[in-house]
Amino acid sequence: MNESISRLTLLLGGVRAGKSSKALTLATESERGRGVLFVATAQAFDDEMGRRIATHRRERPSHWTTLESPIDVPGELDAHLERHGPVDAIVVDCLTLWVSNLLLAAGEGQDAESLVARHIESLLAVLARRERATPGAARCIVVSNEVGLGVVPPTPLGRAYRDALGRANQLVAAAADDVRLLVAGIELSLKPPR
């Protein structure tokens, strides 16, 4: 996937770095009457995660549409846009959990990087196709963690996850026209928009 997507922003950073807040701000700034589609990839496997999801829901404007899609983000996003029409902004929050969901669903014995790369390329293809087909295409904001800066995970699954997410981040960054790193709430532009 070498095609650049002119209205794609990737927000990277660590936990509680301000990525989701920045995504909400960018999406709000993009609203022009067609609405915002928030693609949520989290799953509430326990009470603590359920509370986190509930907190994130309360932080979003109530008039936004939420698409809960833990596995088939490209397919469900494409189908939603086909049924409901274009929006002003799409927020995918986040690649971090989506990649985890994909690896856990696939089970052992999969080439994690290749599996995740195929899904990311499908997502990018959907976004590029929508951009070509829709005048004033939606601004797309993708949130992801940078997990490769810490210690090496002690398990094979942990290392496969770290590598697969790193590859996913690279693919989205290559396609994006705007890449930003958030650290302690401070934003650094890695790839300024053209």
C-alpha positions in Angstrom: 0.0 0.0 0.0 1.9 3.0 -1.2 -1.1 5.3 -1.7 -1.1 8.4 0.5 -4.3 9.4 2.1 -4.5 13.1 2.2 -6.8 13.5 5.2 -5.3 10.7 7.4 -3.8 11.6 10.8 -2.0 9.1 13.0 -1.6 9.9 16.7 1.1 7.9 18.4 2.2 7.9 22.0 2.3 6.0 25.3 -0.5 5.3 27.7 -2.2 8.5 29.0 -0.2 10.7 26.7 -3.2 12.6 25.4 -3.8 10.7 22.1 -7.6 10.1 22.6 -8.2 13.6 23.7 -6.4 15.0 20.7 -8.4 12.7 18.4 -11.6 14.0 19.9 -10.5 17.6 19.4 -9.5 17.0 15.8 -12.8 15.2 15.0 -14.8 18.0 16.7 -12.9 20.6 14.6 -13.8 18.6 11.4 -17.5 18.5 12.0 -19.5 20.3 9.3 -23.0 18.7 9.6 -22.4 15.1 8.4 -21.3 13.9 11.8 -18.5 11.9 13.2 -18.1 8.1 13.2 -16.1 6.7 16.2 -14.8 3.2 15.6 -14.2 1.6 19.0 -12.0 -1.5 19.0 -12.0 -2.2 22.8 -13.8 -5.2 24.4 -14.8 -5.3 28.0 -13.4 -8.6 29.1 -13.4 -7.5 32.7 -14.9 -4.9 35.0 -11.9 -2.6 34.9 -12.0 -2.5 31.1 -15.7 -2.0 31.2 -15.2 1.1 33.3 -12.6 2.4 30.9 -14.9 2.0 28.0 -17.7 3.7 29.8 -15.4 6.7 30.7 -14.4 7.0 27.0 -18.1 6.9 25.9 -18.9 9.8 28.3 -16.0 11.8 26.9 -17.4 11.7 23.3 -20.2 14.0 22.2 -23.5 12.1 22.4 -24.5 12.9 18.8 -21.5 11.0 17.4 -22.1 7.5 16.0 -20.1 4.7 17.6 -19.3 1.6 15.7 -18.0 -1.1 18.0 -15.7 -3.2 15.8 -13.1 -5.3 17.7 -12.0 -7.5 14.7 -13.3 -6.6 11.3 -12.6 -2.8 11.3 -12.2 -2.5 7.5 -15.3 -4.5 6.6 -17.6 -3.0 9.2 -16.4 0.5 8.6 -17.0 0.1 4.8 -20.4 -1.4 5.4 -21.4 1.3 7.8 -20.4 4.1 5.4 -22.1 2.3 2.5 -25.4 2.1 4.5 -25.3 5.6 6.2 -23.3 7.7 3.8 -20.3 10.0 4.3 -19.3 11.6 7.6 -17.0 14.6 8.4 -14.6 12.6 10.5 -13.7 9.0 11.3 -11.8 8.2 14.5 -10.3 4.7 14.9 -9.4 4.3 18.6 -7.3 2.3 18.7 -4.9 0.2 16.7 -3.3 -1.0 19.9 -6.4 -3.0 21.0 -7.4 -3.9 17.4 -4.0 -5.6 16.9 -4.3 -7.4 20.2 -7.8 -8.6 19.3 -6.6 -9.9 15.9 -3.7 -11.8 17.4 -5.9 -13.4 20.1 -8.6 -14.3 17.6 -6.1 -15.9 15.2 -4.5 -18.1 17.9 -1.0 -19.5 17.9 0.9 -20.5 14.7 0.0 -17.4 12.8 2.6 -15.0 11.3 1.5 -12.1 13.4 3.1 -9.3 11.4 1.7 -10.7 8.1 -1.7 -11.2 9.6 -1.9 -7.7 11.0 -0.4 -6.1 7.9 -3.2 -7.6 5.7 -5.8 -6.1 8.0 -4.1 -2.7 8.1 -3.8 -2.7 4.3 -7.5 -3.5 4.0 -8.3 -0.6 6.3 -6.1 1.8 4.3 -7.7 0.6 1.1 -11.2 1.3 2.4 -10.1 4.8 3.5 -8.3 5.5 0.2 -11.3 4.3 -1.8 -13.7 6.4 0.3 -11.4 9.5 -0.2 -11.4 9.1 -4.0 -15.2 8.6 -4.1 -16.4 11.3 -1.8 -15.8 15.0 -2.4 -14.6 16.6 0.8 -13.8 13.1 2.2 -13.9 12.5 5.9 -10.9 13.4 8.0 -9.6 10.0 9.4 -7.9 10.0 12.8 -6.2 6.8 13.9 -4.9 6.4 17.5 -2.2 3.9 18.4 0.4 3.3 21.1 4.1 3.2 20.6 5.0 0.0 22.5 8.4 -0.6 21.2 10.3 1.8 23.4 10.2 -0.3 26.6 11.6 -3.6 27.7 11.5 -6.6 25.5 8.4 -8.6 26.4 9.2 -11.9 28.2 6.8 -14.1 26.2 6.6 -15.1 22.5 3.1 -13.6 22.2 4.2 -10.4 23.8 7.1 -10.1 21.3 4.9 -11.0 18.4 2.4 -8.3 19.5 5.1 -5.7 19.9 6.4 -6.4 16.4 3.0 -6.6 14.8 1.9 -3.3 16.3 5.1 -1.7 15.2 4.6 -2.9 11.7 0.9 -1.6 11.8 2.1 1.8 13.0 4.6 1.9 10.1 2.1 1.1 7.5 -0.4 3.7 8.7 2.3 6.3 9.1 3.5 5.7 5.6 0.0 6.3 4.2 -0.9 9.2 6.5 -0.2 12.8 5.5 0.0 13.9 9.2 1.7 11.9 12.0 2.0 13.2 15.5 3.6 11.9 18.7 2.1 12.8 22.0 4.3 12.6 25.1 2.9 13.8 28.5 0.2 15.7 26.7 2.7 17.6 24.5 2.4 17.1 20.8 5.3 16.6 18.4 4.8 16.7 14.7 6.7 13.8 13.0 5.2 14.2 9.6 3.5 17.6 9.1 0.4 17.7 6.9 1.0 18.8 3.3 
